[in-house]
Every structure is written in C-alpha cells, then in structure tokens.
Amino acid sequence: MVTLSSFFLCSAAFCQTGGIRGRVTDAETDAQLPGANVIVRAVELGRSDSVETAGVRGAATDGEGRFAIDGLSAGSYTVRVS
C-alpha cells in the first residue's frame, strides 16, 4: 500500500496551468519510495462513466520519494502510483 502526499499548485493568477508535487511513501512503514512511477491522467467529467481522456503525464520519484509534474491545465485528474 502506498501513501501519496500531493499539492496542486497554480502558476498563474487564474490557474490556467499548474502542477502537482508530492512525496510517495509506504503506508505501513512511512518509508520513502524512490523510483515509483506517478501517472496523472485528465478525467472527462459530465459523463456517467467518467471516461478518462488521453491527457496523461507522468514522473518517477527521486531518491527521497518526491515528484513534480508541471504544465497541467485546470481540471480533474486521477493519480496512480506504481
């Protein structure tokens, strides 16, 4: 099990683009997880099946389990860690 701590950051006054930054740790031991893959996928809302769009970005965590993904448009996203 993985714990994901993240924050969505706005870089413009009206949040036209931003990013997500955080740290990935083991949920049981709180150990940092270097090399974990973090995938951010835009979600198309307003549909009953919540179909995900092709807007996918990703990053690997550093030696301390930290990651940063910038250049995201305002919207809803799912975040997956593997």
C-alpha positions as CSV (number, residue, x, y, z in Angstrom):
1,M,0.0,0.0,0.0
2,V,1.3,3.4,-0.9
3,T,0.6,6.8,0.7
4,L,0.6,9.8,-1.7
5,S,1.0,13.3,-0.4
6,S,0.5,15.9,-3.1
7,F,-0.5,19.5,-3.7
8,F,-1.9,21.1,-6.8
9,L,-0.1,24.3,-7.5
10,C,-1.3,27.2,-9.7
11,S,1.3,29.1,-11.5
12,A,-1.0,31.9,-13.0
13,A,-3.4,34.3,-11.4
14,F,-6.4,32.4,-12.7
15,C,-4.8,28.9,-12.5
16,Q,-4.6,28.4,-16.3
17,T,-1.8,25.9,-15.8
18,G,-0.3,24.4,-12.7
19,G,1.3,21.3,-11.5
20,I,1.2,18.6,-8.9
21,R,4.0,17.9,-6.4
22,G,4.3,15.4,-3.6
23,R,6.0,12.5,-1.9
24,V,5.3,8.8,-2.2
25,T,5.8,6.7,0.9
26,D,4.9,3.2,2.1
27,A,1.6,3.3,4.0
28,E,2.8,0.8,6.7
29,T,6.4,1.9,7.3
30,D,6.3,5.5,6.1
31,A,9.5,4.7,4.1
32,Q,10.2,6.9,1.1
33,L,9.7,5.1,-2.2
34,P,12.4,6.2,-4.8
35,G,11.8,5.2,-8.4
36,A,8.0,4.9,-8.1
37,N,6.1,5.9,-11.2
38,V,3.4,8.6,-10.7
39,I,0.9,8.9,-13.5
40,V,-1.6,11.8,-13.8
41,R,-4.5,11.4,-16.2
42,A,-7.1,14.0,-17.0
43,V,-10.7,12.9,-16.4
44,E,-13.6,13.9,-18.6
45,L,-16.4,14.9,-16.2
46,G,-20.1,15.2,-17.0
47,R,-20.4,11.6,-18.3
48,S,-22.0,8.9,-16.2
49,D,-19.0,6.6,-16.9
50,S,-16.3,9.2,-16.1
51,V,-14.3,8.3,-19.3
52,E,-10.7,9.2,-19.0
53,T,-9.2,11.3,-21.8
54,A,-5.8,10.9,-23.4
55,G,-4.3,13.7,-21.3
56,V,-1.6,11.7,-19.5
57,R,1.6,12.9,-17.8
58,G,4.0,11.2,-15.5
59,A,7.2,11.3,-13.5
60,A,9.4,9.0,-11.4
61,T,10.1,9.8,-7.8
62,D,13.6,10.9,-6.8
63,G,15.8,9.3,-4.1
64,E,13.6,10.8,-1.3
65,G,10.2,9.7,-2.9
66,R,9.4,13.2,-4.2
67,F,7.9,14.0,-7.6
68,A,6.8,17.0,-9.6
69,I,4.6,17.2,-12.7
70,D,4.1,20.6,-14.2
71,G,2.2,22.1,-17.2
72,L,-1.3,20.7,-16.2
73,S,-4.4,22.6,-17.2
74,A,-7.0,23.3,-14.6
75,G,-9.4,20.3,-14.3
76,S,-9.9,17.0,-12.6
77,Y,-7.2,14.3,-12.6
78,T,-6.7,10.8,-11.3
79,V,-3.3,10.0,-9.9
80,R,-1.8,6.5,-9.9
81,V,1.4,5.2,-8.4
82,S,3.2,2.0,-9.3
